[in-house]
Amino acid sequence: MDEIIPAAGRESRLGELTAGRPKGLVDVAGRPLLACAFETVVDAGADGLIVIVGDEAPQIVDRFGHAFEGIPITASRFARSPNSHHRA
């Protein structure tokens, strides 16, 4: 089973913690937040990780590559409708 992990959106609420990096790469207990999420779903039996990313996609791919603990990662670009009034 593939697991979807949302990682797109503004980093504005985390202030300086996200200066120059996406919120998924902010360290929590010495590890990137996304690594904590990946580990949780892999331990639950995920066969694949689909990470919804925005402009920060290159940094996330650079950090994790295309697998986590042997489980494939697919970065899927968040696309906002041109008529959307929602903020990511």
Buried (B, 14 or more C-beta within 10 A) or exposed (E): EEBEBBBBBEBEEBEEEBEEBBBBBBEEEEEBBBBEBBEEBBEEEBEBBBBBBBBBBEBBBEBBEEEBEEBEBEBEEBEEEEEEEEEE
